[in-house]
Amino acid sequence: MAESGNEIGPFRSVEESTLTQLTPFAIRTDIFAWYNLIGIVGQALGTVACGTIVQHLQSRKKWDALKSYRVVFLIYAVLGLIGACLAMFLSKRCEIEDPNKKAVGPVEPSEGSPLLQEDEELMASRSCSLFPSIRKESMIILLKLSLLFMVDSIASGLVFGSMITYFFSRKFQLQEEGLGVIFATASLASAASILIALPISKRIGLIETMVYTHLPSTIMLAIIPVPTSLGIATTLLILRSCTNSMDVAPRSTFLAAVVLPHERSVIMGVVNVVKTLSQSFGLAMTGVLAGRDVFWVAFVVAGVLKAGYDLGLLALFLNHQMIEERDGEATSSDEDGTRE
């Protein structure tokens, strides 16, 4: 539930951290895929509903544009209240246990107990860090991901959904209902592609799926302003949507898997704040470009930035081992040693 149709605010980090905690690593990408699929389908339905409602009120009821859009915002507010009420029914299983919370009474040491050295390192990091619950290794990962997502989000801000809608409306003189149908179709194509990404990610890996599926959409994004025909431009938009969201579920899975459970909410929250601020910068740039009648530059620059993001992701995180994989290998080694 977001004004952008694609939530990147504080709620998403909490939701993704909760989903990660409640699902095993083996099926986590599947869960994230369905999570994002449902969101995109909802976005598509909202797009169609918005265009249809506004068009109906203006053509049949003879309402002006301001009055018609007020109805849409009223519906938006009501749906937000419904979402808030539904969140109240979540159980306590969604809450993560604080790893630093000490047990009451004496605790006998055991084989599975954390080493004293780990506790000392944790206390030392807490005393000198702005993020006291995050390890040094996770902080480095956070900085790398924040830099990459900043670049990607600036590009996304340059070609924000509403800005692309405005571009099509301005260039091809489309009415609200026609715009709603086009962008709803693009959203449904994007939703279907999320499920296609599942077997690909299991076969070639999360990072490879993110990069190799995102690059084609980047190329098509950059050339959307070139056609003078509505049909060709719409085809490029839909083709771009077919691969644009294939990296969403693998990205969420990767981000959740490279940090410890108690770090997820903090790191995902920081990443989403970086994305939100960066996207705002991109939006401001697009406004300037549109005002100077060089809107097409936004698409080209966005394509270049997104390509840089993809290549940077490949360079920094290819073959990066995730925590669950390390734990699994360590467990296997312990079991082999016990048998011997």
HELIX and SHEET records of a PDB file:
HELIX    1   1 PRO A   10  LEU A   22  1                                  13    
HELIX    2   2 PHE A   25  SER A   59  1                                  35    
HELIX    3   3 ALA A   65  ALA A   87  1                                  23    
HELIX    4   4 LYS A   92  CYS A   94  5                                   3    
HELIX    5   5 LEU A  116  SER A  127  1                                  12    
HELIX    6   6 LYS A  136  LEU A  158  1                                  23    
HELIX    7   7 GLY A  161  PHE A  172  1                                  12    
HELIX    8   8 GLU A  176  ILE A  204  1                                  29    
HELIX    9   9 LEU A  206  ALA A  222  1                                  17    
HELIX   10  10 LEU A  230  ASN A  244  1                                  15    
HELIX   11  11 VAL A  248  ALA A  257  1                                  10    
HELIX   12  12 PRO A  261  GLU A  263  5                                   3    
HELIX   13  13 ARG A  264  GLY A  291  1                                  28    
HELIX   14  14 TRP A  296  PHE A  317  1                                  22    
HELIX   15  15 ILE A  323  ARG A  339  1                                  17    
END                                                                             
